[in-house]
Amino acid sequence: MQIDWFTFGAQIVNFLILVALLRMFLYKPIVNAMNEREQKIASRLEDAQRKQEEAAAEVEDFRSKQRELDQQRDELLAAARDQADEQRQELIEQARGDVADMRSDWQRAVQREKETFLRRLRTRVSSEVFAVARRALWDLADTELQEQLVDRFAHEIKTLDDEQCTAMLRDADQAIEVHSAFGLSDAQRERVEGIVREQFGQSTRLDFATDSDLICGLALVTGSCQIGWNIHDYLHTLHEHLEAFLAEQALSEPEEVVGRAR
């Protein structure tokens, strides 16, 4: 078989032209399109990677901020608890102080009321005892007892020393007064005059007067001096001793009422 080299050459040229045309108009655009698509894909992958990294960074930043917020929250809660505990303790201490002050004020008020009550009770009891004894002795006083009281008065006058007599005479302006609970009989007056003048001098002038406060007894009075014997003085001493005793008993247990109230 004989080869037609011209035809063969023409076919080769046509093939090369076809290849060139395919390369120029088909392969190159396809390659360019593929390269462009590959670049776009690479760009998108880079953009996605960047966004993923940014998202991861944002997530980490969010977590960091969340941890900071949690820490701040815990610190604020701890501070609030500490402040609340401190305020609660302060309020408790203040309440205890207020209660202690109120209790102290109440105790003082109770003590004052107790002292006032006991003081009034002492005065009332001693006054009642004094009044009862006074009435009883007044009812018992009679003429026979009066004679005995004159005897007792005479004993008291005769036992005066010189200093007491001088004081009596110095305070006597004009006359010495003789006080008695009952009116004295003439015989009793003469006896008293004799006793007094024997002790103070025969020129001594006497004035007689009755004094129911003496209950029974006689007293020699000149100015600020008084000498004699009478039941009033005994009752007055008893009254003072009774008040002193009641006051001592009241002070012996000053916390009794408050202690029971506790």
Backbone as a ProteinNet text record, in pm:
[ID]
protein_1_A
[PRIMARY]
MQIDWFTFGAQIVNFLILVALLRMFLYKPIVNAMNEREQKIASRLEDAQRKQEEAAAEVEDFRSKQRELDQQRDELLAAARDQADEQRQELIEQARGDVADMRSDWQRAVQREKETFLRRLRTRVSSEVFAVARRALWDLADTELQEQLVDRFAHEIKTLDDEQCTAMLRDADQAIEVHSAFGLSDAQRERVEGIVREQFGQSTRLDFATDSDLICGLALVTGSCQIGWNIHDYLHTLHEHLEAFLAEQALSEPEEVVGRAR
[TERTIARY]
86.2	0	87.6	61.4	145.8	89.5	178.4	138.3	139.9	29.8	23.7	76.4	201.5	267.7	205.3	156.8	94	-29.2	-107.3	-228	-190.7	-89.6	-44.3	3.3	80.5	131.6	17.9	-78.2	-190.2	-271.8	-286.7	-359.5	-285.1	-152.3	-73.2	-90.3	-84.8	-100.8	-239.3	-336.8	-473	-486.1	-418.6	-423.2	-358.5	-243.5	-175	-259.8	-320.3	-406.9	-523.7	-576.9	-688.5	-645.8	-527.8	-476.4	-457.8	-399.5	-377.2	-509.9	-604.3	-734.8	-802.7	-792.3	-850.4	-782.4	-650.5	-576.1	-616.5	-631	-660.6	-805.6	-893.5	-1034.2	-1106.7	-1048.1	-1117.2	-1034.9	-918.1	-839.1	-798.5	-749.6	-701.5	-814.1	-932.3	-1040.4	-1082.4	-1078.8	-1115	-1012.4	-884	-777.4	-787.6	-811	-824.4	-944.4	-1053.6	-1173.3	-1146.9	-1075.5	-1041.7	-948.6	-847.4	-755.9	-831.6	-919.4	-997.4	-1087.5	-1149.7	-1236.3	-1154.9	-1034.3	-947.8	-906.6	-875.3	-838.3	-956	-1075.5	-1193.4	-1215.9	-1198.2	-1216.3	-1111.8	-985.3	-878.1	-906.4	-957.2	-989.8	-1102.6	-1201.2	-1312.2	-1264.9	-1174.9	-1121.7	-1042.7	-960.5	-885	-980.9	-1084.9	-1182.6	-1255.1	-1290.8	-1356.4	-1262.9	-1133.4	-1035.9	-1019.2	-1013.2	-999.8	-1120.4	-1238	-1359.8	-1367.4	-1320	-1319.4	-1225	-1107.4	-1012.3	-1069.4	-1134.1	-1195.8	-1306.2	-1384.1	-1490.7	-1432.8	-1323.3	-1258.4	-1204	-1145.7	-1093.9	-1207.3	-1317.9	-1432.9	-1488.1	-1491.3	-1537.7	-1446.1	-1314.7	-1218.7	-1231.4	-1250.4	-1270	-1397.9	-1503.3	-1629.2	-1611.8	-1541	-1517.5	-1433.1	-1332.4	-1248.9	-1332	-1416	-1503	-1603.1	-1651	-1743.4	-1676.4	-1548.7	-1474.6	-1453.5	-1422.1	-1405.6	-1536.3	-1646.4	-1776.7	-1810.7	-1780	-1804.7	-1720.6	-1594.3	-1506.5	-1556	-1594.2	-1648.3	-1776.7	-1861.1	-1984.9	-1955.7	-1859.7	-1823.7	-1766.8	-1682.4	-1625.2	-1733.5	-1826.8	-1935.9	-2025.3	-2054	-2136	-2065	-1933.3	-1856.9	-1853.3	-1830.3	-1829.5	-1966	-2072.1	-2207.7	-2236.2	-2191.2	-2211.1	-2133.8	-2007.7	-1927.3	-1991.4	-2037.2	-2101.6	-2230.8	-2307.1	-2431.8	-2403.5	-2299.9	-2263.6	-2217.1	-2138.2	-2089.8	-2204.9	-2296.5	-2412.3	-2501.2	-2517.9	-2599	-2536.4	-2401.7	-2333.7	-2346.8	-2334.3	-2350.4	-2491.4	-2590.6	-2729.4	-2752.8	-2690.7	-2705.4	-2642.9	-2520.2	-2453.4	-2533	-2586.1	-2667.1	-2792.6	-2855.6	-2975.8	-2942.4	-2828.4	-2787.9	-2762.6	-2694.5	-2671.2	-2800.5	-2895.6	-3025	-3098.8	-3094.4	-3160.7	-3094.5	-2958.4	-2887.1	-2921.9	-2929.1	-2965.8	-3108.8	-3199.9	-3338.5	-3347.8	-3270.6	-3272.6	-3215.4	-3104.6	-3045.2	-3141.4	-3206.7	-3304.3	-3419.9	-3464.5	-3574.7	-3533.2	-3410.1	-3363.1	-3353.5	-3301	-3292.4	-3431.4	-3525.5	-3662.3	-3724	-3702.1	-3754.3	-3690.4	-3557.5	-3488.3	-3539.4	-3561.6	-3614.5	-3753.8	-3837.4	-3971.9	-3965	-3871.9	-3857.1	-3813.7	-3712.6	-3663.6	-3772.9	-3848.3	-3957.9	-4062.9	-4099	-4198.3	-4148.9	-4023.1	-3970.1	-3956.6	-3919.6	-3908.5	-4045.1	-4145.8	-4281.5	-4329	-4294.2	-4335	-4268.6	-4138.3	-4068.2	-4134.7	-4160.5	-4222.7	-4360.9	-4437.3	-4573.4	-4571	-4484.7	-4479.1	-4433.4	-4322.4	-4271.4	-4371.4	-4440.4	-4540.2	-4657.3	-4700.4	-4810.7	-4771.5	-4650.4	-4603.7	-4595.3	-4541.1	-4529.3	-4667.4	-4761.8	-4895.8	-4966.2	-4952.4	-5016	-4958.1	-4825.3	-4761.9	-4801.7	-4810.1	-4848.3	-4990	-5082.7	-5220.5	-5231.1	-5158.5	-5165	-5113	-4999.6	-4942.7	-5028.6	-5089	-5178.9	-5298.3	-5352.2	-5465.7	-5426	-5300.8	-5255.6	-5215.3	-5192	-5146.6	-5259.8	-5228.8	-5326.7	-5254.3	-5328.7	-5272.3	-5158.6	-5174.8	-5069.3	-4941.7	-4959	-4841.6	-4779	-4862.8	-4811.8	-4724.3	-4764	-4682.3	-4546.4	-4547.7	-4421.5	-4334.3	-4399	-4322.9	-4261.4	-4332.2	-4274.5	-4151.1	-4159.3	-4042.2	-3926.4	-3958.9	-3854.2	-3796.8	-3883	-3838.7	-3746.2	-3783	-3698.8	-3560.7	-3555.9	-3427	-3341.8	-3406.4	-3332.8	-3276.9	-3357	-3312.2	-3197	-3207.4	-3103.9	-2970.5	-2974.3	-2849.6	-2784.3	-2839.6	-2777.8	-2644.5	-2545.7	-2416.9	-2418.4	-2312	-2305.2	-2311.4	-2248.9	-2248.5	-2389	-2466.1	-2603.5	-2689.5	-2671.4	-2748	-2714.8	-2586.5	-2545.3	-2607.5	-2609.2	-2669	-2817.7	-2886.7	-3029.5	-3056	-2979.9	-3000.8	-2962.2	-2860.9	-2817.7	-2924	-2992.7	-3095.2	-3229.2	-3245.6	-3373.2	-3378	-3469.3	-3479.3	-3541.3	-3656.7	-3725.1	-3764.7	-3817.8	-3864.4	-3832.4	-3825.4	-3807.7	-3945.4	-3970	-4100.2	-4096.1	-4205.8	-4222	-4339.2	-4309.6	-4413.4	-4451.7	-4581.9	-4630.9	-4743	-4759.5	-4864.1	-5002.9	-5017.9	-5144.9	-5124.3	-5236	-5227.2	-5184.9	-5089.7	-5040.3	-5131.6	-5142.7	-5217.7	-5134.3	-5198.1	-5125.5	-5008.1	-5029.9	-4922.2	-4807.7	-4842.2	-4737.2	-4661.5	-4733.5	-4667.1	-4570.1	-4615.9	-4528.6	-4404.5	-4424.3	-4309.7	-4211.3	-4264.4	-4177.4	-4104.8	-4176.7	-4112.2	-3998	-4021.5	-3916.6	-3796	-3820.5	-3709.5	-3628.1	-3696.2	-3626.5	-3551.1	-3613.6	-3548	-3431.8	-3444.1	-3331.9	-3210.5	-3236.8	-3126.5	-3076	-3168.4	-3130.1	-3133.1	-3183.3	-3188.9	-3331.7	-3348.1	-3482	-3551.1	-3473.4	-3533.8	-3581	-3563.1	-3602.3	-3753.7	-3798.9	-3942.1	-3981.6	-4092.8	-4138.4	-4271.7	-4287.7	-4415.3	-4453.8	-4576.6	-4624.1	-4710.6	-4694.4	-4773.5	-4794	-4906.7	-4933.9	-4891.8	-4838.9	-4793.8	-4831.7	-4939.7	-4988.8	-4890.1	-4798.5	-4700.4	-4609.3	-4597.1	-4511.9	-4572.8	-4702.5	-4780	-4790.6	-4679.6	-4673.5	-4529	-4512.1	-4378	-4370.4	-4253.4	-4231.6	-4100.9	-4095.4	-3975.5	-3951.2	-3825.5	-3783	-3727.2	-3789	-3755.3	-3710.9	-3592.8	-3543.4	-3476.7	-3537.4	-3476.8	-3461.4	-3335.1	-3307.1	-3277.9	-3278.7	-3247.2	-3375.2	-3372.8	-3484.5	-3428.9	-3470.8	-3424	-3544.9	-3545.7	-3655.1	-3667.9	-3783.8	-3810	-3954.1	-3973.2	-4108.4	-4106.2	-4222.9	-4232.6	-4216.6	-4245.6	-4229.3	-4086.5	-3989.2	-3849.4	-3817.7	-3872.5	-3849.1	-3911.7	-4034	-4099.8	-4027.3	-3976.9	-3901.7	-3775.4	-3707.6	-3588.6	-3626.1	-3738.5	-3785.8	-3819.1	-3881.5	-3916.6	-3791.8	-3688.1	-3563.5	-3497.3	-3493.4	-3431.3	-3507.7	-3640.8	-3721.3	-3698.5	-3693.6	-3667.2	-3528.4	-3429.2	-3293.4	-3288.4	-3360.1	-3361.5	-3426.3	-3540.4	-3607.7	-3523.4	-3453.9	-3365.9	-3251.3	-3196.1	-3086.7	-3134.8	-3255	-3308.9	-3336.2	-3378.5	-3406.7	-3279.5	-3169.4	-3043.6	-2963.2	-3000.3	-2922	-2934.2	-3047.1	-3066.2	-3116.5	-3028.4	-3073.6	-3115.2	-3072.7	-3104.5	-3210.2	-3281.5	-3374.9	-3486.1	-3545.5	-3657	-3609.8	-3495.5	-3442.3	-3398.4	-3340.5	-3295.3	-3410.6	-3524.2	-3640.4	-3695.3	-3685.4	-3736.7	-3651.9	-3522.1	-3436.3	-3476.4
-119.7	0	121.7	211.2	329.9	442	504.7	613.6	742.2	818.7	951.7	1048.8	1079	1162.6	1300.8	1348	1480.7	1477.3	1373.2	1360.4	1337	1254.2	1227.4	1354.6	1431.4	1557.2	1653.7	1652.4	1744.1	1704.7	1577.4	1531.3	1566.9	1549.4	1587.5	1734.2	1814.7	1959.4	1988.5	1919.7	1941.3	1901.9	1792.4	1748.3	1850.8	1901.1	2001.5	2127.2	2161.7	2280.3	2254.3	2130.6	2096.2	2099.9	2044.5	2047	2189.9	2271.8	2411.4	2482.2	2453	2517	2466.9	2335.3	2281.5	2341	2353.4	2409.6	2552.9	2624.6	2767.4	2790.9	2720.1	2753.2	2658.3	2547.2	2452.3	2416.7	2369.2	2321.9	2437.4	2544.7	2657	2719.6	2743.1	2797.4	2702.3	2570.4	2474.3	2476.9	2479	2483.7	2611.7	2721.1	2849.1	2845.2	2787.7	2778.2	2690	2579.5	2490.8	2559.8	2630.5	2703.4	2810.1	2881.1	2985.5	2924.2	2811.2	2744.1	2693.2	2641.5	2592.6	2706.7	2821.1	2937.5	2983.2	2980.2	3019.9	2923.5	2793.3	2694.2	2714	2737.6	2760.9	2886.4	2990.1	3114.1	3091.9	3014.8	2985.6	2901.7	2805.5	2724.1	2811	2902.6	2993.4	3081.7	3130.2	3214.9	3135.2	3011.8	2926.7	2897	2869.8	2843.8	2966.7	3083	3207	3230	3209.6	3227.5	3125.5	3004	2902.2	2942.5	2993.2	3039.2	3157.5	3250.2	3364.4	3316.8	3219.4	3166.6	3098.7	3022.4	2957.4	3061.2	3169.9	3276.7	3343.9	3366.2	3426.9	3334.2	3204.3	3108.6	3110.5	3112.8	3117.3	3247.6	3358.4	3487.3	3485.6	3426	3415.4	3331.3	3219	3134	3205.8	3280.9	3356.6	3460.5	3532.8	3631.5	3563.9	3445.8	3372.2	3332.2	3287.7	3252.7	3375.5	3489.9	3613.1	3651.9	3640	3672.4	3577.7	3449.2	3353.1	3385.9	3422.8	3458	3583.7	3685.5	3808	3779.8	3692.2	3656.3	3589.1	3494.9	3426.5	3524.8	3618	3717.7	3808.1	3851.7	3937.3	3863.5	3736.4	3658.3	3639	3610.7	3593.8	3724	3836.6	3966.5	3998	3965.8	3990.6	3905.4	3778.4	3691.9	3744.6	3785.4	3839.5	3965.5	4054.1	4177.2	4147.3	4050.5	4012.8	3952.5	3866.8	3808.4	3916.3	4011.3	4119.9	4205.9	4241.8	4322	4244.8	4114.8	4033.6	4029.3	4014.2	4012.5	4147	4256.4	4389.5	4407.7	4362.5	4374.5	4290.3	4170.2	4085.1	4152.6	4207.9	4275.6	4397.9	4472.8	4589.4	4548.2	4439.5	4390.6	4344.7	4275.4	4233.2	4352.9	4455.6	4576	4644.3	4653.1	4714.8	4635.1	4501.8	4417.2	4434	4440.6	4458.3	4592.7	4699.4	4831.4	4830.1	4769.1	4761.5	4681.1	4573	4490.5	4567.1	4641.7	4721	4829.7	4898.3	5001	4939.7	4823.3	4757.1	4717.6	4665.9	4626.4	4747.9	4859.5	4980.7	5030.5	5023.5	5066.5	4977.2	4845.4	4752.4	4780.2	4805.8	4832.7	4961.7	5065.7	5191.4	5171.5	5097.3	5070.1	4990.1	4895	4814.1	4901.3	4986.8	5073.2	5168.9	5224.3	5314.5	5241.3	5121.3	5042	5007.7	4962.6	4924.5	5046.3	5160.7	5281.3	5321	5315.7	5346.3	5241.8	5115.8	5009.6	5027.1	5060.9	5082.5	5194.3	5304.4	5418.4	5381.6	5310	5273.4	5176.6	5073.6	4973.8	5036.6	5113.3	5173.5	5272.5	5348.5	5443.8	5371.4	5260.1	5183.9	5123.6	5067.5	5010.9	5119.4	5235.5	5346.6	5391.7	5402.1	5448.2	5347.7	5217.1	5114.8	5115.9	5121.3	5124	5249.5	5360.7	5486.5	5478.3	5427.7	5416.2	5318.4	5207.3	5108.1	5165.5	5234.3	5291.4	5405.7	5479.8	5588.1	5530.2	5420.7	5357.6	5298.5	5254.9	5193.1	5294.8	5418.2	5519.7	5553.1	5555.3	5591.5	5664.3	5695.1	5773.2	5699.5	5570.1	5493.3	5494.4	5480.3	5484.6	5622.9	5727.5	5863.6	5883.4	5825.1	5834	5769	5654.8	5586.7	5668.5	5737.4	5820.2	5940.5	5994.6	6103.9	6054.1	5930.8	5872.4	5859.3	5812.9	5797.8	5932.7	6034.7	6169.3	6223	6197.8	6242.2	6177.8	6050.2	5981.2	6043.8	6076.8	6134.9	6272	6352.8	6486.9	6479.6	6390.5	6381.3	6330.4	6262	6208.2	6304.4	6427.9	6524.4	6570.5	6588.6	6640.7	6792.3	6856.4	7002.7	7064	6999.7	7053.9	7057.8	6952.6	6949.4	7053.7	7068.2	7170.1	7309.4	7335.9	7467.3	7495.1	7394.7	7411.4	7439.5	7370.8	7393.8	7535.7	7582.3	7716.9	7823.8	7795.4	7893.1	7911.9	7803.6	7813	7861.3	7862.2	7906.1	8057.6	8118.6	8264.9	8318.4	8268.6	8316.2	8201.5	8093.8	7982.8	7851.4	7745.5	7610.5	7548	7490	7429.4	7280.8	7236.1	7094.2	7043.9	6954.7	6899.3	6760.2	6734.2	6601.8	6562.4	6431.5	6384.4	6412.6	6404.5	6433	6549.2	6613.8	6716.6	6657.2	6720.7	6670.6	6717.5	6631.8	6672.2	6772.2	6838.4	6936.6	6871.3	6752	6683.1	6649.8	6607.6	6574.9	6700.3	6811.9	6937.2	6981	6973.6	7013	6924.3	6797.3	6705.3	6737.9	6763.8	6797.4	6928.5	7030.7	7158	7138.4	7056.2	7030.6	6963.3	6866.6	6794.9	6890	6973.5	7063	7170.5	7233.4	7341.4	7289.1	7164	7104.3	7089	7064.5	7042.6	7173.5	7270.8	7392	7518.5	7508.9	7626.4	7659.5	7712.2	7739.3	7853.1	7937.5	8051.3	8014.1	7891.4	7848.5	7853.4	7922.4	7930.8	7825.3	7760.2	7651.5	7685.8	7645.5	7653.7	7512.1	7473.1	7338.3	7343.6	7241.7	7232.9	7085.7	7058.7	6920.2	6903.4	6787	6754.1	6608.6	6590.3	6453.8	6369.8	6436.2	6360.4	6276.1	6314.7	6236.1	6100.4	6083.8	5962.6	5945.1	5918.3	5920.4	5946.5	6028.3	6067	6216.3	6263.5	6405.5	6446.9	6576.1	6629.2	6769.3	6799.3	6931.8	7002.9	7117	7181.5	7323.9	7359.5	7497.6	7524.3	7608.7	7639.7	7514.3	7482.9	7365.7	7241.4	7252	7137.8	7071.6	6941.6	6865.2	6745.9	6733	6624.3	6564.2	6434.3	6368.6	6225.5	6170.5	6032.6	6025.8	5976	5959.6	5849	5794	5681.2	5726.9	5854.7	5905.1	5887.2	5915.1	5899.1	5753.5	5662.6	5520.3	5478.4	5526.4	5491.7	5553.1	5674.6	5738.2	5658.5	5613.8	5529.8	5397.9	5339.3	5215.4	5237.7	5351.7	5385.7	5394.6	5461.3	5473.6	5338.7	5256.4	5124.1	5035.8	5045.4	4964.4	5005.5	5135.6	5181.8	5140.2	5150.4	5108.7	4959.8	4880.5	4735.5	4701.5	4764.8	4738.2	4782.8	4896.2	4942.1	4845.3	4793.8	4696.7	4568.7	4524.1	4403.2	4424.9	4545.8	4574.1	4578	4625.6	4635.7	4507.9	4412.3	4288.9	4203.2	4214.4	4138	4232.2	4322.7	4424.3	4371	4246.9	4193.6	4084.7	4070.9	3959.3	3967.5	4085.3	4098.7	4081.5	4144.6	4134.1	3992.8	3925.6	3788.3	3696	3712.6	3628.6	3657.3	3784.2	3819.5	3760.8	3741.1	3680	3537.3
0	0	0	-90.2	-104.6	-19.3	61	151.3	74.4	95.6	34.7	137.8	117.7	216.9	223.9	118.2	121.9	209.4	188.8	270.3	415.3	432.6	569.2	635.9	562.7	618.6	647.6	551.9	574	698.1	715.3	834.4	964	956.6	1076.6	1105.9	996.4	1016.4	1070.7	1012.8	1063.3	1211.8	1245.4	1385.6	1478.4	1435.7	1517.5	1530.4	1412	1417.4	1512.6	1505	1594	1739.8	1761.8	1901.3	1947.7	1853.7	1893.1	1920.7	1830	1850.2	1978.2	1999.4	2124	2247.7	2235.3	2349	2372.7	2260	2273.9	2314.5	2255.3	2276.1	2371.9	2409.5	2496.5	2620.3	2599.4	2713.2	2803	2742.4	2824.5	2905.4	2847.2	2930.6	3042.5	3002.8	3107.7	3219.8	3180.2	3283.1	3364.1	3290.9	3363.6	3458.5	3406.1	3492.1	3612.9	3588.5	3699.5	3799	3741.9	3832.7	3912.7	3839.3	3908.4	4015.3	3980	4078.5	4196.1	4161.4	4269.9	4361.7	4299.5	4381.6	4468.6	4406.3	4484.6	4600.8	4567.9	4675	4783.5	4738.6	4837.1	4918.7	4845.5	4916.7	5018.2	4972.1	5063.8	5181.8	5150.7	5261	5359.2	5301	5389	5469.5	5400.2	5470.9	5579.1	5543.8	5644.2	5760.4	5726.2	5833	5921.9	5854.4	5931.2	6021.1	5961	6040.3	6153.6	6124.1	6229.3	6342	6300.5	6402.1	6479.3	6404.6	6473.5	6567.7	6519.2	6605.2	6728.2	6705.4	6819.9	6917.6	6858.8	6945	7021.5	6951.2	7018.6	7126.6	7094.9	7195.7	7317	7291.5	7402.6	7480.7	7405.4	7472.3	7554.8	7497.3	7571.5	7697.7	7681.3	7797.4	7902.2	7854.7	7948.3	8022.7	7944.7	8008.9	8102.3	8060.9	8146.4	8276.9	8264.6	8386.5	8474.3	8409.7	8487	8555.4	8479.7	8538.8	8653.3	8632.9	8741.3	8863.5	8838	8949.5	9020.1	8938.9	8998	9075	9015.3	9084.3	9217.4	9216	9340.3	9441.8	9393	9483.5	9540.1	9452.9	9500.3	9599	9568.6	9661	9793.9	9787.8	9912.1	9991	9917	9985.2	10044.1	9967.8	10018.8	10141.7	10136.7	10254.1	10374.2	10349	10459.6	10516.4	10425.4	10471.1	10545.7	10492.3	10560	10697.2	10704.6	10834.3	10931.3	10878.2	10964	11014	10921.1	10961.8	11058.7	11030.8	11121.7	11260.3	11264.7	11394	11464.3	11384.2	11443.1	11497.8	11420	11466.3	11591.1	11593.6	11712	11833.3	11814.4	11925.6	11969.9	11870.5	11905.5	11980.6	11932.3	12001	12141.9	12156.3	12290.1	12380.3	12322.3	12401.2	12441.7	12343.6	12375.1	12482.6	12468.4	12568.7	12704.7	12703.8	12831	12893.9	12809.2	12861.6	12915.7	12838.8	12885	13014.6	13021.3	13142.1	13260.3	13233.5	13340.8	13387.5	13289	13326.2	13405.2	13360.3	13430.6	13571.2	13585	13717.3	13809.7	13753	13835.4	13874.1	13778.4	13809.4	13916.6	13903.2	14004.5	14139.4	14137.4	14263.1	14327.1	14242	14296	14354.7	14282.1	14333.7	14463.3	14466.5	14587.3	14705.1	14679.2	14786.5	14833.5	14736.4	14774.3	14856.4	14810.9	14883.8	15023.9	15034.2	15165.4	15256.5	15196.1	15277.6	15333.1	15248	15295.3	15395.3	15367.3	15459.1	15594.9	15593.8	15721.5	15800.5	15728.3	15796.6	15849.1	15766.7	15807.9	15925.6	15916	16023.4	16153.8	16144.1	16267.2	16325.5	16237.2	16286.4	16352.1	16289.2	16346.9	16481.6	16487.2	16614.6	16720.7	16679.8	16773.3	16820.4	16726	16762.3	16853.2	16821.3	16904.6	17045.5	17053.3	17185.4	17262.2	17189.4	17254	17310.1	17226.6	17274.2	17391.3	17382.8	17490.1	17621.2	17614.3	17736.7	17789.5	17696.2	17741.1	17815.9	17766.1	17832.2	17967.3	17980.6	18105.6	18211.4	18167	18263.1	18360.8	18490.9	18594.3	18706.7	18812.1	18923.7	18991.5	19012.8	19079.6	18996.3	18866.3	18778.7	18781.1	18790.9	18796.5	18919.3	19032	19153.6	19131.5	19067.7	19040.7	18945.2	18852.1	18759.3	18830.2	18929.2	19009.3	19082.7	19135.1	19201.3	19102.5	18981.7	18881.2	18842.2	18830.9	18798.6	18906.9	19031.6	19143.4	19135.2	19099.6	19087.8	18977.1	18865.5	18753.5	18791.1	18860.7	18898.4	18998.3	19094.6	19198.5	19144	19030.8	18974.3	18875.5	18861.1	18770.8	18827.5	18741.3	18787.6	18778.4	18826.7	18830.8	18690.7	18593.6	18457.1	18399.1	18423.6	18374	18443.8	18572.6	18646.5	18596.4	18573	18523	18386.9	18300.7	18167.9	18178.1	18267.8	18284.8	18331.4	18430	18483.6	18382.2	18300.4	18200	18092.3	18056	17952.7	18006	18137.6	18196.6	18198.6	18119.4	18116.3	18245.9	18278.1	18398.7	18489.4	18430.8	18513.3	18443.9	18524.7	18472.7	18457.6	18339.7	18314.8	18349.4	18414	18445.2	18361.8	18266.2	18179.3	18228	18226	18264.8	18169.6	18151.4	18060.8	18116.9	18249.4	18317	18413.5	18448.9	18550.9	18685.2	18754.1	18882.2	18995.1	19093.5	19213.9	19292.8	19391	19472.1	19543.2	19595.9	19667.5	19572.7	19452.9	19355.7	19313.4	19298.7	19262.8	19372.1	19498.6	19609.5	19613.8	19589.6	19592.8	19480	19359.9	19247.1	19273.5	19328.1	19359.6	19457.9	19559.1	19656.9	19593.7	19507.9	19442.6	19355.9	19276.3	19183.7	19259.9	19361.5	19435.2	19519	19563.2	19636.3	19544.9	19417.8	19323.9	19264.4	19234.7	19164	19250.7	19370.5	19457.4	19496.3	19617	19669.1	19596.3	19529.5	19458.4	19317.7	19282.9	19147.7	19133.2	19025.1	19000.2	18897.7	18923.7	18837.9	18774.5	18650.4	18579.3	18537.8	18570.6	18538.6	18412.4	18329.2	18205.4	18171.2	18104.5	18061.6	17914.6	17884.7	17748.7	17721.1	17642.4	17618.7	17537.2	17467.6	17389.9	17478.4	17605.9	17696.1	17728	17703.8	17733.4	17884	17947.1	18093.4	18132.4	18237.9	18278.7	18300	18339.8	18364.8	18299.1	18262.4	18199.2	18249.8	18273.9	18317.3	18194.3	18156.6	18030.2	18055.5	17999.7	18001.7	17867.6	17785.8	17656.1	17571.3	17539.4	17456	17537.8	17669.6	17756	17805.1	17812.5	17866.7	17942.6	18068	18153.4	18222.3	18236.7	18306.3	18258.5	18285.1	18241.7	18195.3	18071.4	18019.1	17914	17891.1	17798.1	17653.4	17626.2	17489.4	17440.5	17530.1	17489.5	17457.2	17537.5	17511.3	17377.6	17354.8	17228.5	17108.8	17127.5	17018.9	16987.8	17091.3	17071	17004.6	17050.4	16988.6	16841.7	16812.6	16675.1	16587.9	16637.6	16561.3	16541.5	16647	16635.6	16537.5	16539.8	16449.3	16304.2	16278.2	16141.9	16095.7	16185.7	16149.7	16119.9	16198.7	16176.7	16042.6	16012.3	15885.6	15766.8	15782.6	15674.6	15652.8	15761.4	15749.9	15682.8	15717.8	15655.8	15507	15470.5	15329.4	15247	15306.9	15234.5	15236.6	15322.7	15333.9	15209.5	15135.8	15012.3	14903.8	14852.3	14757.6	14623.3	14588.5	14455.9	14460.4	14573.3	14586.7	14484	14468.7	14374.9	14232.2	14198.6	14063.4	14034.3	14134.3	14115	14083.5	14149.6	14120.4	13982.5	13940.8	13808.4	13698.2	13724.5	13624.5	13598.9
[MASK]
++++++++++++++++++++++++++++++++++++++++++++++++++++++++++++++++++++++++++++++++++++++++++++++++++++++++++++++++++++++++++++++++++++++++++++++++++++++++++++++++++++++++++++++++++++++++++++++++++++++++++++++++++++++++++++++++++++++++++++++++++++++++++++++++++++++

